[in-house]
Amino acid sequence: MNECRLEKNPYPHGNIGILINYVEELVLINAKERGLIPISEEQSGYQDLKVLSTKGQRLRVPEEAVSATIMVEADQTAFQKNRVIRFKENGTAPTLNSGFALGDNDIYELVGKENLKNFSVIGIEESKTHFLRIQYYKTAQSQ
C-alpha cells in the first residue's frame, strides 16, 4: 500500500512561513504582479547617487528593501548614446573596462537583498559626474 505521509513541519531547519512568503513572491513576480511596494523617502526609500570615475560607489540600502529600480542620468555634456557607467552585482568593484555598462536614461531592475548589498558602480568617463536615481522596494509581506 502506497501511503502519503504528511509531516507537520517538512522543513525542520527553517520557518515554513518564510518559505511560503518567498514562494508567494515568486508566483507574483512570475505573474508580472510584483507585489512590491515603494519605500517612502522618509524611510530612505529613494537615493540620488553621484557616480564618478575615481572609485566604485555602493548603494545605501534600507533594511527592508528587496529590490530597486535604477535609472542612469548622464552628465549633460556626455554623448547620450555612449555607455556612461559600469556596475557589478558580485561584490567586486567594476572598472573602466570591466562590468555591465549602462547609458543615459537606461533603467535597470535590481532584485534580491544580496544583489542590493553587493551592487557597485563606477563612471566610465573621466571628469564627468553622472547620477543614479534609485527607488527601493519592500515586499507586500513586510507590511
Residue pairs with C-beta under 8 A, 6 or more apart in sequence:
9 16
10 16
11 19
21 139
21 141
24 35
24 141
25 35
25 139
25 141
28 34
28 35
28 140
29 35
34 67
34 137
35 139
35 140
35 141
36 66
36 67
36 137
36 138
36 139
36 140
37 137
37 138
37 139
37 140
37 143
38 45
38 135
38 136
38 137
39 45
39 46
39 62
39 64
39 65
39 135
39 136
39 137
39 138
43 62
44 60
44 62
44 136
45 62
45 65
45 135
45 136
45 137
46 133
46 134
46 135
46 136
47 59
47 60
47 132
47 134
47 136
48 131
48 132
48 133
48 134
49 57
49 59
49 60
49 121
49 131
49 132
49 134
50 57
50 129
50 130
50 131
51 57
51 85
51 121
51 122
51 123
51 129
51 130
51 131
51 132
52 122
52 123
52 129
53 96
53 122
53 123
53 124
53 125
53 126
53 127
53 128
55 93
55 122
56 93
56 94
56 120
56 121
56 122
57 120
57 121
57 122
58 119
58 120
59 68
59 116
59 119
59 134
61 68
61 113
61 116
61 117
61 136
62 136
62 138
64 138
64 142
65 113
65 116
65 136
65 137
65 138
66 111
66 112
66 113
66 116
66 137
66 138
66 139
67 109
67 110
67 111
67 112
67 116
67 136
67 137
68 109
68 110
68 116
68 134
68 135
68 136
68 137
69 107
69 108
69 109
69 110
69 134
69 135
69 137
70 107
70 108
70 109
70 110
70 132
70 133
70 134
71 105
71 106
71 107
71 108
71 132
71 133
71 134
72 84
72 85
72 102
72 103
72 104
72 105
72 106
72 107
72 108
72 130
72 131
72 132
73 104
73 105
73 130
73 131
73 132
73 133
74 80
74 82
74 84
74 103
74 104
74 105
74 128
74 130
75 84
75 125
75 128
75 129
75 130
77 128
78 84
78 104
78 125
78 128
78 130
80 103
80 104
80 105
81 103
82 103
82 104
82 124
82 125
83 101
83 102
83 103
83 124
84 102
84 103
84 104
84 123
84 124
84 125
84 128
84 130
85 101
85 102
85 121
85 122
85 123
85 124
85 130
85 132
86 94
86 95
86 96
86 98
86 99
86 100
86 101
86 102
86 121
86 122
86 124
87 94
87 99
87 100
87 102
87 108
87 119
87 120
87 121
87 122
88 94
88 98
88 99
88 100
88 118
88 119
88 120
89 110
89 115
89 118
89 119
90 118
91 118
91 120
92 120
93 120
93 122
94 100
94 120
94 121
94 122
95 122
96 122
96 124
99 122
101 124
102 108
110 116
110 119
116 136
121 132
123 129
123 130
